[in-house]
Amino acid sequence: MRAHYDFSKMEGVKNPYIKQLKQPITIRLDKMTVAYFKNLATELGMPYQNLINLYLRDCAVEHRKLALKWAS
């Protein structure tokens, strides 16, 4: 490995994946929901935040809508 590298002649290249970057947000979920996704993520061997993101992305891509019926 060199002691010094010269980056002055290096040309910048835009990140081709910039549109796919994640946006940090704050969201409040109940404990039971978080526990469910943590357990499922452990079974699958992946971080629970990624699992939640995949689930929400699938809902968005498939245009799923929650069917709520409020008690009258």
C-alpha positions as a printed Julia matrix, in Angstrom:
72×3 Matrix{Float64}:
   0.0     0.0     0.0
   1.28    3.44   -0.85
   2.01    6.01    1.81
   0.26    8.72   -0.24
  -2.44    8.63   -2.92
  -3.1    11.51   -5.34
  -6.86   11.97   -5.87
  -6.55   15.44   -7.45
  -6.93   14.1   -11.01
  -9.81   11.8   -10.18
 -13.1    12.57  -11.92
 -16.29   12.4    -9.9
 -19.03    9.98  -10.87
 -22.63   10.35   -9.74
 -24.03    7.55   -7.63
 -26.27    5.48   -9.96
 -28.24    4.22   -6.96
 -29.12    7.65   -5.52
 -32.84    7.14   -6.2
 -32.81    3.88   -4.27
 -31.34    5.33   -1.08
 -33.44    5.06    2.01
 -34.92    8.02    3.82
 -34.66    7.99    7.61
 -38.0     8.57    9.35
 -39.44    8.28   12.82
 -42.42    5.98   13.2
 -44.22    4.81   16.33
 -45.25    1.16   16.35
 -46.84   -0.78   19.17
 -44.69   -3.28   21.06
 -46.58   -6.31   19.76
 -45.96   -5.3    16.13
 -42.25   -4.7    16.69
 -41.92   -8.01   18.55
 -43.65   -9.83   15.68
 -41.28   -8.41   13.07
 -38.21   -8.96   15.3
 -39.12  -12.63   15.79
 -39.81  -13.13   12.1
 -36.58  -11.35   11.16
 -34.62  -13.57   13.53
 -36.1   -16.66   11.86
 -35.16  -15.29    8.44
 -31.72  -14.08    9.54
 -32.16  -10.45    8.6
 -32.54   -7.09   10.4
 -36.13   -6.38   11.41
 -36.02   -2.86    9.94
 -35.23   -4.36    6.52
 -38.09   -6.82    6.92
 -40.54   -4.03    7.76
 -39.25   -2.03    4.78
 -39.72   -5.03    2.44
 -43.26   -5.57    3.74
 -44.22   -1.91    3.3
 -42.6    -1.79   -0.15
 -44.62   -4.86   -1.19
 -47.79   -3.14    0.01
 -46.93   -0.01   -1.99
 -46.0    -1.9    -5.18
 -49.15   -4.03   -5.03
 -51.31   -1.01   -4.09
 -52.68   -2.85   -1.07
 -55.19   -0.95    1.0
 -56.18   -1.69    4.56
 -59.86   -2.56    4.97
 -60.91   -0.88    8.21
 -64.37   -1.09    9.69
 -64.92    1.28   12.59
 -67.37    0.21   15.28
 -70.39    2.49   15.34
